[in-house]
Amino acid sequence: MIIKGEYAYGYCKAERGVHRLVRISPFDANKRRHTSFASVDVIAEIEESPDIVIPPNEIEVDTFRSGGKGGQNVNKVETAVRIRHIRVGWWRPAKASASQHQNRATAMKLLLSKLYAQRVDAQKAEMERFYGEKGAIAWGNQIRSYVFQPYRMVKDLRTGVETSNVQAVMDGDLDAFVNGWLRAGGPTKRLSGIKDEEG
């Protein structure tokens, strides 16, 4: 998903991390409570970076047929593109356009953006070690919980911001959480004393 707008990356990076959803699953005939996790990554789209050069021998490009609804070329012409960085092992697919050339350019931009984000994270982690801060951006540490059952609550575990209007948050009302994260200086660690709903 690509989000465009003024300060889009600055606002959206507040959502980076692991999100936890607790609900009665509509797919469970016994109406039991289920917990799901989603890992969200937010990267800035960059056209090109003079610091990041990817040698042609470090990438592998695959083309494939894009499925779904469409015109007469769907499932006949290989317009979708997937680029893999061989050394790092990341795959970046693109199939939104009907043009293989445009999809290749999109996949390459995504790969460059991901490599740039990795470099920024490494520099930030080094700075945090230098200044003695604990904690870092890491998968496995949830940043927010969305609880539908047994009570209704959305709680950001980094800032303590919470609301009982779960449906509004699920419909995209994230302002309170993003603003709370920005006011706190974009912390990557939980505030002390904030406990998870289940313990």
C-alpha positions, 0 to 999 in steps of 0.5 A: 500500500502506498500512502501519499500526502503531507508528512505521510511518512512522519505520521505513518511510521508511528504504526510500525511494529506488531499489532495484536487483535483479540476477538471472537472469531467469525470463523469459529463455530464455538465462538471462542476468543482468538488472538491474531498478530500483524507485523506492520512495516513503514518505509519511505519511498525513495526514487534513488539514493546515492549512498545505496548502489545495488550491483546487477549481480546482487538482484534476481528478477522474476516475472509472472502472470498477475491474476484476478479481474482485468482485461484480455491480457490477464493470465496471458502476459507476464506483467507482474515483477518480483525482485530479490536481493540475493545477499539480503534475501528480500523479495519485493513484488509489484503487479499493480500496473499492466506494464512490466516496465512500470512494475519493475521500477516500482519493485526496485524503488521498494527494494531501495526503500527497504535497504535505506530503512535498514541502514537508518535502523542500524544507525539508530540502534548504534546511536541508542547503544552509544547513549545507553538506551535500552530497547529497539525496534524489533518484531515480537514486541507489540505496540498496540492491542485491539481488544473486542472481547471480553471488553472493548479497548484499544491501547498503545503500549508505548505511550499509554494512549487508549480508547474504548471506541474500537470500531472508530480505530478500526475505521481509521481514526488513529489521530490520538495514537499517532499524536501521542507517539509524536508527543512522546518523541516517537519512543521505541520502548514501552513506558514503565508500569504499562502492563499487557491486558492479559498480564 
